Every structure is written in structure tokens, then in C-alpha cells.
């Protein structure tokens, strides 16, 4: 069944939209009038691209006789507070381009789309698995629009110098390569590092790296149980709470790279930010998001680097990386909700969906668009990573970032063992999740 046909009846049973009969809507993208659509709707998002407004203008030309959209960029650092302040004052947008880590924070503000409008099986068939973060028992909170998966950037010159012909596909290979990719001066100071693991403050994307490792060992970090979110970092053995064994294994793996007693010691807090070290050519491997690719290239046009998939555990049956997912969510406070849902539907059509992903330098979130990856080597990796990606329900991004940082630093300083740090981390997560239970 074609994507657009499925969505002809999407939202049709939503109470406030009962007057909209989507089955009568034209199927082409060049229709001049759309029943029920009027005026303009505003979308707030934290993604910005050079040609964003051009793509918005092209989209609006298609529907100029019915409706238009306005896209308003907000700094990711203030996006959450901007939403809260605007809605508190009775203002704000009609639609949010909502990142997955703000989903729990704003669930109560979003108009749920029931599965009677978009069947669960259709949703899962149309979009990559990471987009299931927006699914609930009775419907979906947002429709996925963008995805930003993590990949492995690797310095080809440093690999060549170490006589390593290709990047690692598995983590055990990574362990063997680390001593070869790490260099020290006569005072034993690290001058070239294999990877930035084991610390937090100078590791770009540290939280996402840790979350990725946890997802790879099969731990969801947070799970929905009877419609409520709970931390899954620990298990119960009788009356005793113990850290999940896989979580302990993943955390130890991460921490060992900053342990001077290990032969894989390659990183410490005295080094620069990992992203800067990579750009300057002193870090062999950098774990970053697809959206960072252009900036890395622009910062140092002479840097000889390439892109590869994230390494996997050797015995895994499921290849996983982490991604940030951004979905179009219609707010309950929208003053033009009917048109907002129509705009979301049209933005998810094949053309606009691909156009917006391209302008943000991201792979598509739709499976059919990912079926034909481009010939470009880097973009092909981005497409494959989008298919393999997962994410997790983050209760409060800034607070969980602090919690992960405290866990890592308590281990590196010797204040806590790995199991103790994980139990403490779990307690902090449970406190953050309480308001949503």
C-alpha cells in the first residue's frame, strides 16, 4: 500500500478533526485546494540548514491556494524552555519538530493520533525502528520526520601509520587496535589517542555513546510498563536491587580506556575536547552524529577521514547504533489544529520528506526512501545507520546528562565501583521518571 494512500484517512477519527474527510483528498502533490485546510500553521524546531527557508517556500508553493507553513528555528539549548514559556503565556506554535529526548516532557501537550487512524503495523512498516519511540498503547504522539544516527568517523592517516587497513567492525577488534593507535612522548604523555572513552567532560557526545553501548547489550535504559516509564539499569534478586550485568559490562568497557593500568589506556581528562582532537588530527576515532559530518569537513578541509558504521559486540544478532529522532507533533493548544494535521500529512509525503532530510544533511526516516542508498560512501553509511538505529526515553536531557557524568566521574575518581555507580545512576533516573508515572 502506498504511503500517501494510507494517510488519506489519517487523523480522520480524531474528535476535533471529525469534519475532515481525508478520503476525498486528491492524491497528487500539486492539488490547488485541500478540503479543510486554511491559513497558516507554525512549526518550531531545533534544526537549521542553509536552505531551510527555500525548502519551506517550495513546499508552500504547492499548497498556496489552501494553506502555508512557517518554520521557526530555536536553539537546541533553549528549545525546551522556549516551549514551556510560550505555552504558559498562551502563545506558541501549532506543531513541534520534537526531539525524542523531549517527548516525555511534553507528552501531556500533544494530540495523540489513534491507531484507528494509522494502524500500528503500517506505522512500523513505513518508518525506521527508532521512530517507535513515539508509539504508545493506543496511538502515536508524533510522526517521524528526521533522524540523526551516530556513526564512527576515523582518521585514515592515523590508521595507515599504524598499518591498520580498515576500521573495526566489532568491539573486540577495537581493543586490539587501540594500543597501535595510541602514541606517547618521552614523558609518557598521550600525543595521539585511539578513542575518547572513559571520561566525560572532554568527550563530545559522551551521554549518547554510553546510551549506545547500553542499547547494544540489550538494555533499553527506560521501558514503558503499563503506560508508565521505569528505569531498567538494575534488576531485583529477591529483595535486593543489583545492577544489570550487561550494564556493568558496558560501563566497564567504556571506563577501561581511561585506566592507566590497562593496555588500552588512551584517554584522560587533560586532553582537549574529543571533537577538537579529531579535527586537529590527533584522535584516530570519533563517535559523532550524521549531522556533524559537514562541520568536521569544513573545520579542517585537509583532514583525511572517512565514515564507518558503529562497531558491534561480536556475538550480537542485532546491529544497533543510537540516533536522535525528530517527530512532527501537533499541540493540543493549536488554534488551527485541522490544518496542522493536514500540514503534517503533506510534509510526510515522499517529496517533502526527502527534501527536508537533504537540507539538514540527514538520511530519510522513511523506509522506502532508504531502500535506494546513494553511491556516495559516507551517505551510504548514514542510510544504513538510520535503519539500524534505536533511541531511548529520556526523562529530562540536562539532568540525565548530569547523572551520567556523575557516574563516570565517580568511577574514574575511585569514589564508586562500577556496580555502585550504576545503582546510584538508577536511583537518579527513578527520581526523574516519577512525574511521568
C-alpha positions in Angstrom: 0.0 0.0 0.0 1.4 3.4 -0.9 2.4 5.8 1.8 0.1 8.6 0.7 -2.9 6.4 0.3 -2.5 5.1 3.9 -2.5 8.7 5.2 -5.7 9.7 3.3 -7.6 8.7 6.4 -5.0 9.5 9.0 -6.4 11.6 11.8 -9.9 11.1 10.4 -11.3 9.8 13.7 -9.6 12.4 15.9 -12.5 14.1 17.6 -11.5 17.6 16.8 -11.0 16.7 13.2 -14.2 14.9 12.6 -15.2 17.4 9.9 -12.2 16.5 7.8 -12.9 13.7 5.3 -9.4 12.7 4.1 -10.7 10.1 1.8 -11.8 12.8 -0.6 -8.5 14.5 -0.7 -6.6 14.4 -4.0 -3.7 12.0 -4.1 -1.3 14.3 -6.0 1.1 16.8 -4.5 0.1 19.6 -6.9 -3.5 20.0 -5.9 -4.5 23.6 -5.5 -7.2 23.2 -2.8 -7.4 20.8 0.1 -10.7 20.4 1.9 -10.5 21.7 5.5 -7.1 23.4 5.1 -6.9 27.2 5.7 -4.5 29.8 6.8 -1.0 29.2 8.1 0.5 26.9 10.8 3.8 27.4 12.6 6.4 24.7 13.3 9.1 25.1 15.9 12.2 23.1 15.6 15.9 23.0 16.6 17.3 22.1 13.2 18.7 24.7 10.9 20.1 24.4 7.4 21.4 26.9 4.9 18.4 26.2 2.5 15.7 25.6 5.1 13.6 28.5 4.1 13.9 27.7 0.4 12.5 24.3 1.0 9.7 25.7 3.1 9.0 28.2 0.3 8.9 25.4 -2.3 6.5 23.4 -0.1 4.2 26.4 0.3 4.1 26.9 -3.4 2.5 23.5 -3.8 -0.4 24.4 -1.4 -0.6 28.2 -1.8 -4.3 28.0 -2.5 -5.0 26.1 0.7 -2.5 26.7 3.5 1.1 27.5 4.3 3.7 26.6 7.0 6.2 28.8 8.8 9.3 27.1 10.3 10.9 28.9 13.3 14.3 27.8 14.4 15.1 27.6 18.1 18.5 27.0 19.7 18.6 23.4 21.0 19.9 24.6 24.3 16.7 26.7 24.9 14.2 24.8 22.9 12.6 23.1 25.9 12.3 26.3 28.0 11.0 28.2 24.9 8.2 25.7 24.5 7.2 25.9 28.2 7.3 29.7 28.3 5.4 30.1 25.1 2.6 27.8 26.1 2.4 29.3 29.6 1.7 32.6 28.0 -0.9 31.3 25.7 1.3 31.5 22.6 3.5 29.0 20.8 3.4 27.0 17.6 0.9 24.6 16.1 3.4 21.9 15.5 6.7 20.8 17.2 9.5 19.2 15.4 10.0 17.3 18.7 13.3 15.5 19.5 12.8 12.1 21.2 14.5 13.3 24.4 11.8 15.9 25.0 8.9 13.5 24.4 8.2 12.6 28.0 8.5 16.2 29.0 5.7 17.3 26.6 3.5 14.3 26.2 0.6 16.0 28.0 0.7 18.8 25.5 0.4 16.7 22.4 -2.7 15.5 20.5 -2.5 11.7 20.3 -3.1 10.1 16.8 -5.0 6.8 17.4 -4.2 3.5 15.8 -7.6 3.6 14.2 -6.2 6.4 12.1 -2.8 4.9 11.4 -2.6 1.2 12.1 0.3 0.2 14.2 1.6 -2.3 11.6 1.5 0.4 8.9 3.5 2.9 11.1 6.2 0.3 11.7 6.3 -0.7 8.1 6.7 2.9 6.9 9.3 4.3 9.4 12.6 3.1 10.8 12.5 1.3 14.1 13.9 4.2 16.1 10.7 6.1 15.4 8.8 3.6 17.6 9.8 5.9 20.5 6.7 7.9 19.6 4.3 4.9 19.9 2.0 4.3 22.8 -0.6 1.7 23.7 -3.4 3.5 21.8 -1.7 5.6 19.3 1.3 7.7 18.3 2.4 11.0 19.8 4.3 12.2 16.7 5.1 11.2 13.2 8.8 10.8 12.5 10.3 13.4 10.2 14.1 13.4 10.7 16.7 11.0 12.1 20.3 11.7 13.1 22.2 8.4 13.7 25.6 8.0 15.3 28.5 6.8 13.1 32.2 6.3 13.5 34.5 8.9 12.0 38.0 7.6 11.5 41.3 9.2 10.6 42.7 7.4 7.6 46.2 8.7 8.0 46.5 7.5 11.6 45.2 4.1 10.7 47.6 3.9 7.8 50.5 4.9 10.0 49.6 2.1 12.4 49.4 -0.3 9.4 45.7 -0.9 10.0 43.9 -1.4 6.7 40.3 -0.8 7.8 38.2 0.4 10.7 36.9 -2.2 13.3 33.6 -3.9 12.8 33.5 -5.3 16.3 34.5 -4.0 19.7 37.0 -6.8 20.3 38.9 -5.7 17.2 38.8 -2.2 18.6 40.5 -3.3 21.7 43.4 -4.9 19.7 43.8 -1.7 17.6 43.8 0.8 20.5 47.5 0.3 21.6 48.6 0.6 18.0 46.7 3.9 17.5 47.9 5.5 20.8 51.2 7.4 20.9 53.1 8.9 23.9 56.0 11.3 24.2 59.1 10.7 26.4 57.3 11.9 29.4 54.5 9.3 28.7 52.0 12.0 27.9 49.5 10.9 25.3 50.1 12.7 22.0 47.8 10.7 19.8 44.7 8.8 21.0 42.8 5.9 19.6 39.4 6.9 21.0 37.9 9.3 23.6 36.3 6.8 26.1 36.5 6.7 29.9 36.0 10.4 30.7 33.0 12.7 30.4 33.8 16.4 30.4 36.1 16.3 27.4 34.2 13.6 25.5 31.8 15.0 22.9 28.6 13.0 22.8 29.5 11.1 26.0 25.9 10.6 27.0 24.9 9.3 23.6 28.0 7.0 23.5 27.1 5.5 26.8 23.4 5.1 25.8 24.5 3.5 22.6 26.7 0.9 24.4 23.8 0.1 26.8 21.4 -0.4 23.9 23.9 -2.6 22.1 24.0 -5.0 25.1 20.2 -5.2 25.1 19.3 -2.7 27.8 16.6 -0.2 26.9 17.7 2.2 29.8 14.0 3.2 30.2 11.0 1.0 29.4 7.2 1.7 29.4 5.4 -0.7 31.7 1.6 -0.4 31.8 1.9 3.0 30.1 4.5 4.3 32.6 8.3 4.7 32.2 10.7 2.9 34.5 14.5 2.7 34.7 15.9 -0.7 33.6 19.5 -0.2 34.8 19.1 -2.5 37.7 17.4 -5.9 38.4 15.9 -7.4 41.5 17.3 -10.5 43.1 14.8 -11.3 45.8 14.6 -8.2 47.9 18.0 -6.9 46.7 18.5 -4.4 43.9 21.5 -5.2 41.8 22.9 -3.5 38.7 22.1 -5.2 35.4 25.0 -7.4 34.4 25.0 -6.1 30.8 25.0 -2.5 32.0 28.0 -3.3 34.3 29.8 -4.9 31.3 29.2 -1.9 29.0 30.2 0.7 31.6 33.4 -1.2 32.4 34.3 -1.4 28.7 33.8 2.4 28.4 35.8 3.2 31.6 38.8 0.9 30.8 40.1 3.3 28.1 41.0 5.9 30.7 42.5 3.4 33.2 46.3 3.9 33.2 46.7 0.3 34.4 45.1 -1.1 31.2 47.0 -1.7 28.0 44.2 0.1 26.2 44.7 3.3 28.1 44.3 6.1 25.6 42.4 9.0 27.1 42.4 11.3 30.1 40.9 14.5 31.3 44.0 16.6 30.4 43.4 16.2 26.7 41.3 18.6 24.6 37.7 18.1 23.7 37.5 14.9 21.6 35.9 16.7 18.7 38.7 19.2 18.6 41.3 16.5 18.9 39.8 14.7 15.9 39.6 17.8 13.8 43.3 18.6 14.6 44.3 15.1 13.5 45.3 13.7 17.0 42.4 11.3 17.6 42.0 8.2 15.4 38.3 7.6 16.0 35.5 10.0 16.8 31.9 8.9 17.5 29.5 11.5 16.3 26.2 12.1 14.6 25.5 12.3 10.9 24.7 16.0 11.3 28.3 16.6 12.3 29.8 15.4 9.0 29.8 18.7 7.1 31.1 20.7 10.1 34.0 18.3 10.6 34.9 18.6 6.9 34.6 22.4 7.0 36.7 22.8 10.2 39.6 21.0 8.6 39.3 20.5 4.8 42.7 18.7 4.8 41.7 16.1 7.4 41.9 12.7 5.7 38.9 11.0 7.4 36.1 8.6 6.4 32.9 7.3 7.9 32.1 3.7 9.0 29.3 2.0 10.9 29.5 1.8 14.7 31.3 -1.3 15.9 29.1 -4.1 17.3 29.5 -6.8 20.0 30.9 -9.9 18.4 28.1 -12.3 19.2 25.2 -9.9 18.6 22.3 -10.9 16.4 21.1 -7.3 16.1 23.3 -4.5 14.9 22.5 -1.3 16.7 23.5 2.3 16.8 21.9 5.3 18.6 20.0 8.0 16.8 18.2 11.2 17.7 14.8 11.2 16.2 12.6 14.2 15.5 8.9 13.9 15.0 6.1 16.2 14.0 3.7 16.6 16.9 0.5 18.6 16.8 -0.1 20.5 20.0 -3.4 20.5 21.8 -3.2 24.3 22.1 -3.0 24.8 18.3 -5.6 27.3 17.1 -5.6 25.7 13.6 -5.4 22.0 14.5 -7.3 20.8 11.4 -4.8 22.5 9.1 -1.9 21.4 11.4 -2.7 17.7 10.9 -3.1 18.3 7.1 0.3 20.0 7.0 1.9 17.1 8.9 0.4 14.7 6.4 1.7 16.6 3.4 5.2 17.1 4.9 5.4 13.3 5.2 4.8 12.8 1.5 7.7 11.4 -0.4 9.0 14.6 -1.9 8.9 16.9 1.1 10.2 14.2 3.5 13.2 13.7 1.3 13.8 17.4 0.6 13.8 18.3 4.3 16.1 15.5 5.2 18.5 16.6 2.5 18.6 20.2 3.5 19.5 19.2 7.1 22.2 16.7 5.7 20.4 13.8 7.2 19.2 10.4 5.9 15.5 9.9 5.4 13.3 8.4 8.1 11.1 6.6 5.7 12.0 3.0 4.9 11.0 3.3 1.2 13.4 6.3 0.7 16.2 4.3 2.5 15.8 1.4 0.1 17.9 3.1 -2.5 21.1 4.4 -0.8 23.2 6.8 -2.8 26.6 5.9 -4.3 28.5 8.3 -2.0 30.3 6.2 0.6 29.6 8.4 3.6 25.9 8.9 2.8 25.5 5.2 2.3 26.8 4.6 5.9 24.3 7.2 7.1 21.4 5.4 5.4 22.4 2.0 6.8 22.9 3.5 10.3 19.4 5.0 10.2 17.9 1.6 9.5 19.8 0.1 12.5 19.2 2.9 14.9 17.5 2.9 18.2 16.9 5.5 20.9 15.5 5.7 24.5 13.0 7.6 26.6 15.0 10.4 28.3 13.0 12.0 31.1 15.0 15.2 31.3 18.0 15.6 29.0 20.1 18.0 31.1 19.5 16.1 34.3 20.3 12.7 32.8 23.4 14.2 31.3 24.5 15.3 34.8 23.6 11.8 36.2 25.7 10.1 33.6 28.6 12.5 34.2 28.5 11.9 37.9 28.5 8.1 37.4 31.6 8.3 35.1 33.5 10.7 37.3 32.7 8.7 40.5 34.2 5.6 38.9 37.3 7.4 37.4 38.0 9.1 40.8 37.6 5.8 42.7 34.7 7.1 44.8 32.4 4.3 43.5 32.9 0.9 41.9 31.1 0.4 38.6 28.2 -1.5 40.2 27.8 1.2 42.9 27.8 4.0 40.3 25.1 2.2 38.3 22.8 1.7 41.3 23.2 5.4 42.0 22.5 6.3 38.4 19.4 4.1 38.5 18.2 5.9 41.6 18.6 9.3 39.9 16.7 8.0 36.9 13.9 6.7 39.0 13.6 10.1 40.7 13.5 11.9 37.2 10.8 9.4 36.0 8.5 9.8 38.9 6.5 12.7 37.5 5.6 10.6 34.4 4.3 7.6 36.4 
